[in-house]
Amino acid sequence: MYKRQLSRTRRSPSGRLRVDAPTGLASLVIIPALPEFFARYPDIHLELGCSDRPVDLIEEGVDCAVRGGALRDSSLVARRVGAMHYTTCASPAYLERHGRPLHPDDLARHRCVNYFSARTGEMFHWDFTRGGERVQLVLPGRIALNDSYAYTAAGLSGLGIVQMAEFLLRPMIEDGRLVPVLEDWSNDPMPIHVVFPQNRHLSNKVRVFVDWVADLFASHPAMHQG
């Protein structure tokens, strides 16, 4: 009996694992897949922090974090695990009142909802590519938000056109609450990394979580590498 327990301990990572992830990504992609993670690693006790605020991994005792966008902290080790693909949408009511943009330059005459980083305060650009043409815009707007769910709600309420990760907007596009615009243009995917402190030993439980997240994103239609 003791030998079997010892063998399982060596085979299966165990213990507390503290991870931080953006709210939308955690809620719609990671959490729904956790039953499979726990079936594979039953001895890991996961503490998953879900927020869009900046997290100091060392100060707050976080083992690893899932982050989107450019990495600014050179003290962290990063592994790219996927990419968020973006889409541009508006509510049917907004399009009925204001019409559809036919070119990204038309957005300057529309009401657009901006998104700014909770980590840096930086306003996100709107970018579009079609063939050899590339357009990057900083658009005026009456409202800017730094939370993915609040941002999505702004689009649903008809406040303006939004550009957000496809995995967040897809359910609302499928049921007709949001309508894609500028569909013949593509957007630069945002890289997603799992980061952890370089002065901290990469334990087996962190390693298996990173590998699992990479596999999860690779199989997700809106989260694959790109």
DRENDO-1510 file (C-alpha; in Angstrom, 1 decimal, always signed):
<recs>
REC; n; res; u; v; w
REC; 1; MET; +0.0; +0.0; +0.0 .
REC; 2; TYR; +2.8; +2.4; +1.0 .
REC; 3; LYS; +4.7; +1.7; -2.2 .
REC; 4; ARG; +1.5; +2.3; -4.4 .
REC; 5; GLN; +1.0; +5.7; -2.6 .
REC; 6; LEU; +4.7; +6.6; -3.1 .
REC; 7; SER; +4.5; +5.7; -6.8 .
REC; 8; ARG; +1.5; +7.9; -7.3 .
REC; 9; THR; +3.2; +10.8; -5.5 .
REC; 10; ARG; +6.1; +10.5; -7.9 .
REC; 11; ARG; +3.9; +10.2; -10.9 .
REC; 12; SER; +1.2; +12.8; -10.2 .
REC; 13; PRO; +2.0; +16.5; -9.5 .
REC; 14; SER; +0.4; +17.7; -6.3 .
REC; 15; GLY; -0.1; +20.6; -4.0 .
REC; 16; ARG; -1.3; +24.2; -4.2 .
REC; 17; LEU; -1.0; +26.0; -7.6 .
REC; 18; ARG; -1.8; +29.6; -7.8 .
REC; 19; VAL; -2.5; +31.0; -11.2 .
REC; 20; ASP; -3.7; +34.4; -12.4 .
REC; 21; ALA; -5.6; +34.9; -15.7 .
REC; 22; PRO; -7.7; +37.7; -17.4 .
REC; 23; THR; -11.4; +37.4; -16.4 .
REC; 24; GLY; -12.8; +36.7; -19.9 .
REC; 25; LEU; -10.2; +34.2; -20.8 .
REC; 26; ALA; -10.6; +32.4; -17.5 .
REC; 27; SER; -14.4; +32.4; -17.5 .
REC; 28; LEU; -15.0; +31.3; -21.1 .
REC; 29; VAL; -12.0; +29.2; -22.0 .
REC; 30; ILE; -10.0; +27.9; -19.0 .
REC; 31; ILE; -12.7; +27.2; -16.3 .
REC; 32; PRO; -15.0; +25.2; -18.6 .
REC; 33; ALA; -12.1; +22.9; -19.4 .
REC; 34; LEU; -10.9; +22.4; -15.8 .
REC; 35; PRO; -12.9; +19.1; -15.2 .
REC; 36; GLU; -10.5; +17.5; -17.7 .
REC; 37; PHE; -7.5; +19.1; -16.0 .
REC; 38; PHE; -8.5; +17.8; -12.6 .
REC; 39; ALA; -9.3; +14.3; -14.0 .
REC; 40; ARG; -5.7; +14.3; -15.3 .
REC; 41; TYR; -4.1; +15.9; -12.2 .
REC; 42; PRO; -6.4; +15.1; -9.2 .
REC; 43; ASP; -3.8; +16.0; -6.6 .
REC; 44; ILE; -3.3; +19.7; -7.7 .
REC; 45; HIS; -5.3; +22.3; -5.7 .
REC; 46; LEU; -5.8; +25.2; -8.0 .
REC; 47; GLU; -6.3; +28.8; -6.9 .
REC; 48; LEU; -7.2; +30.8; -10.0 .
REC; 49; GLY; -7.3; +34.6; -9.7 .
REC; 50; CYS; -9.5; +36.1; -12.3 .
REC; 51; SER; -9.1; +39.8; -13.0 .
REC; 52; ASP; -7.7; +42.3; -15.6 .
REC; 53; ARG; -5.7; +44.2; -13.1 .
REC; 54; PRO; -1.9; +44.1; -12.9 .
REC; 55; VAL; -0.5; +41.2; -10.8 .
REC; 56; ASP; +3.0; +41.2; -9.2 .
REC; 57; LEU; +3.8; +37.4; -9.2 .
REC; 58; ILE; +6.5; +37.5; -6.6 .
REC; 59; GLU; +4.8; +40.0; -4.3 .
REC; 60; GLU; +1.5; +38.1; -4.4 .
REC; 61; GLY; +2.8; +34.6; -4.4 .
REC; 62; VAL; +1.5; +33.7; -7.8 .
REC; 63; ASP; +3.1; +30.6; -9.5 .
REC; 64; CYS; +2.3; +31.6; -13.0 .
REC; 65; ALA; +0.0; +34.0; -15.0 .
REC; 66; VAL; -1.7; +33.9; -18.3 .
REC; 67; ARG; -1.1; +37.2; -20.1 .
REC; 68; GLY; -2.1; +38.7; -23.4 .
REC; 69; GLY; -0.2; +41.2; -25.4 .
REC; 70; ALA; +3.4; +42.5; -25.4 .
REC; 71; LEU; +5.5; +41.4; -22.4 .
REC; 72; ARG; +7.0; +44.3; -20.5 .
REC; 73; ASP; +8.5; +42.7; -17.5 .
REC; 74; SER; +12.0; +41.3; -18.4 .
REC; 75; SER; +12.3; +39.5; -15.1 .
REC; 76; LEU; +9.7; +36.9; -16.1 .
REC; 77; VAL; +10.2; +33.8; -18.1 .
REC; 78; ALA; +7.5; +33.5; -20.8 .
REC; 79; ARG; +6.2; +30.6; -23.0 .
REC; 80; ARG; +3.9; +31.5; -25.8 .
REC; 81; VAL; +0.8; +29.3; -25.7 .
REC; 82; GLY; -1.6; +30.8; -28.2 .
REC; 83; ALA; -3.0; +34.0; -29.8 .
REC; 84; MET; -6.3; +35.9; -29.4 .
REC; 85; HIS; -7.9; +36.7; -32.7 .
REC; 86; TYR; -10.0; +39.8; -32.9 .
REC; 87; THR; -13.2; +40.8; -34.5 .
REC; 88; THR; -15.1; +44.2; -34.9 .
REC; 89; CYS; -18.8; +44.3; -34.1 .
REC; 90; ALA; -21.7; +46.5; -33.3 .
REC; 91; SER; -25.3; +45.9; -32.1 .
REC; 92; PRO; -28.1; +45.7; -34.7 .
REC; 93; ALA; -29.6; +48.8; -33.1 .
REC; 94; TYR; -26.4; +50.8; -33.5 .
REC; 95; LEU; -26.0; +49.8; -37.2 .
REC; 96; GLU; -29.7; +50.7; -37.9 .
REC; 97; ARG; -29.1; +54.2; -36.5 .
REC; 98; HIS; -25.6; +54.9; -37.8 .
REC; 99; GLY; -25.0; +52.6; -40.7 .
REC; 100; ARG; -22.1; +50.3; -41.4 .
REC; 101; PRO; -18.5; +51.3; -41.9 .
REC; 102; LEU; -17.2; +50.1; -45.3 .
REC; 103; HIS; -13.5; +51.0; -44.7 .
REC; 104; PRO; -11.5; +51.3; -41.4 .
REC; 105; ASP; -11.2; +55.0; -42.1 .
REC; 106; ASP; -15.0; +55.3; -41.8 .
REC; 107; LEU; -14.6; +54.5; -38.1 .
REC; 108; ALA; -13.5; +58.1; -37.4 .
REC; 109; ARG; -17.1; +59.2; -38.2 .
REC; 110; HIS; -18.6; +56.5; -36.0 .
REC; 111; ARG; -19.0; +56.1; -32.2 .
REC; 112; CYS; -16.3; +53.6; -31.1 .
REC; 113; VAL; -15.8; +52.1; -27.7 .
REC; 114; ASN; -12.1; +52.1; -26.7 .
REC; 115; TYR; -10.2; +49.7; -24.5 .
REC; 116; PHE; -7.3; +50.6; -22.3 .
REC; 117; SER; -4.9; +48.4; -20.4 .
REC; 118; ALA; -5.5; +47.9; -16.7 .
REC; 119; ARG; -1.8; +47.2; -16.4 .
REC; 120; THR; -0.4; +50.3; -18.2 .
REC; 121; GLY; -3.3; +52.6; -18.9 .
REC; 122; GLU; -2.3; +52.6; -22.5 .
REC; 123; MET; -5.2; +52.9; -25.1 .
REC; 124; PHE; -5.3; +50.0; -27.5 .
REC; 125; HIS; -5.0; +50.8; -31.2 .
REC; 126; TRP; -7.5; +49.5; -33.8 .
REC; 127; ASP; -5.7; +47.7; -36.5 .
REC; 128; PHE; -6.8; +46.2; -39.8 .
REC; 129; THR; -5.1; +44.4; -42.7 .
REC; 130; ARG; -6.4; +43.5; -46.2 .
REC; 131; GLY; -4.1; +42.3; -48.9 .
REC; 132; GLY; -1.1; +44.7; -48.9 .
REC; 133; GLU; -3.1; +47.5; -47.1 .
REC; 134; ARG; -2.6; +48.1; -43.4 .
REC; 135; VAL; -4.5; +50.6; -41.3 .
REC; 136; GLN; -3.8; +51.4; -37.6 .
REC; 137; LEU; -6.0; +53.9; -35.9 .
REC; 138; VAL; -6.3; +55.7; -32.6 .
REC; 139; LEU; -10.0; +56.6; -32.5 .
REC; 140; PRO; -11.9; +59.2; -30.6 .
REC; 141; GLY; -14.6; +57.9; -28.3 .
REC; 142; ARG; -16.9; +59.0; -25.5 .
REC; 143; ILE; -16.1; +56.0; -23.4 .
REC; 144; ALA; -13.1; +53.8; -22.8 .
REC; 145; LEU; -13.1; +50.7; -20.6 .
REC; 146; ASN; -10.5; +48.3; -19.1 .
REC; 147; ASP; -12.6; +45.2; -18.4 .
REC; 148; SER; -13.5; +42.7; -21.0 .
REC; 149; TYR; -17.0; +42.0; -19.8 .
REC; 150; ALA; -17.8; +45.8; -19.3 .
REC; 151; TYR; -16.4; +46.4; -22.8 .
REC; 152; THR; -18.6; +43.7; -24.3 .
REC; 153; ALA; -21.7; +45.1; -22.5 .
REC; 154; ALA; -21.0; +48.5; -24.0 .
REC; 155; GLY; -21.2; +47.0; -27.5 .
REC; 156; LEU; -24.4; +45.1; -26.6 .
REC; 157; SER; -26.0; +48.3; -25.3 .
REC; 158; GLY; -25.5; +50.1; -28.6 .
REC; 159; LEU; -22.9; +52.6; -27.2 .
REC; 160; GLY; -20.8; +52.0; -30.3 .
REC; 161; ILE; -18.6; +49.8; -32.4 .
REC; 162; VAL; -16.3; +47.4; -30.4 .
REC; 163; GLN; -13.2; +45.4; -31.3 .
REC; 164; MET; -12.6; +42.5; -29.0 .
REC; 165; ALA; -11.3; +39.0; -28.8 .
REC; 166; GLU; -13.3; +36.6; -31.0 .
REC; 167; PHE; -13.8; +34.1; -28.2 .
REC; 168; LEU; -15.6; +36.7; -26.2 .
REC; 169; LEU; -17.9; +38.0; -28.9 .
REC; 170; ARG; -18.6; +34.7; -30.8 .
REC; 171; PRO; -21.7; +33.7; -28.7 .
REC; 172; MET; -23.3; +37.1; -29.2 .
REC; 173; ILE; -22.6; +37.0; -32.9 .
REC; 174; GLU; -24.1; +33.5; -33.2 .
REC; 175; ASP; -27.3; +34.6; -31.5 .
REC; 176; GLY; -27.6; +37.9; -33.4 .
REC; 177; ARG; -27.0; +40.3; -30.5 .
REC; 178; LEU; -23.8; +41.6; -32.3 .
REC; 179; VAL; -23.1; +41.9; -36.0 .
REC; 180; PRO; -19.6; +41.8; -37.5 .
REC; 181; VAL; -18.5; +44.7; -39.6 .
REC; 182; LEU; -15.4; +45.2; -41.9 .
REC; 183; GLU; -15.4; +41.4; -42.3 .
REC; 184; ASP; -13.1; +41.6; -45.3 .
REC; 185; TRP; -10.4; +43.0; -43.1 .
REC; 186; SER; -8.3; +41.0; -40.6 .
REC; 187; ASN; -6.7; +42.1; -37.3 .
REC; 188; ASP; -3.3; +41.3; -35.8 .
REC; 189; PRO; -3.7; +38.4; -33.3 .
REC; 190; MET; -2.6; +39.2; -29.8 .
REC; 191; PRO; +0.0; +36.7; -28.4 .
REC; 192; ILE; -0.8; +34.9; -25.2 .
REC; 193; HIS; +1.9; +33.8; -22.9 .
REC; 194; VAL; +2.2; +32.0; -19.6 .
REC; 195; VAL; +4.8; +33.8; -17.5 .
REC; 196; PHE; +6.5; +32.9; -14.2 .
REC; 197; PRO; +9.5; +34.4; -12.2 .
REC; 198; GLN; +12.8; +33.3; -13.6 .
REC; 199; ASN; +14.3; +33.0; -10.1 .
REC; 200; ARG; +11.6; +30.4; -9.1 .
REC; 201; HIS; +12.1; +26.7; -9.9 .
REC; 202; LEU; +9.6; +25.5; -12.5 .
REC; 203; SER; +7.9; +22.8; -10.5 .
REC; 204; ASN; +6.1; +19.8; -12.1 .
REC; 205; LYS; +2.7; +21.3; -11.2 .
REC; 206; VAL; +3.5; +24.5; -13.0 .
REC; 207; ARG; +5.0; +22.6; -16.0 .
REC; 208; VAL; +1.9; +20.4; -16.4 .
REC; 209; PHE; -0.4; +23.4; -16.2 .
REC; 210; VAL; +1.5; +25.3; -18.8 .
REC; 211; ASP; +1.5; +22.3; -21.1 .
REC; 212; TRP; -2.2; +21.8; -20.5 .
REC; 213; VAL; -3.1; +25.4; -21.3 .
REC; 214; ALA; -1.0; +25.3; -24.5 .
REC; 215; ASP; -2.9; +22.2; -25.6 .
REC; 216; LEU; -6.3; +23.8; -24.6 .
REC; 217; PHE; -5.6; +26.9; -26.7 .
REC; 218; ALA; -4.3; +24.9; -29.6 .
REC; 219; SER; -7.7; +23.1; -29.9 .
REC; 220; HIS; -9.8; +26.3; -29.5 .
REC; 221; PRO; -11.0; +27.8; -32.8 .
REC; 222; ALA; -10.5; +31.4; -31.6 .
REC; 223; MET; -7.3; +30.9; -29.5 .
REC; 224; HIS; -4.9; +29.0; -31.8 .
REC; 225; GLN; -1.4; +30.3; -32.6 .
REC; 226; GLY; -1.3; +32.9; -35.3 .
</recs>
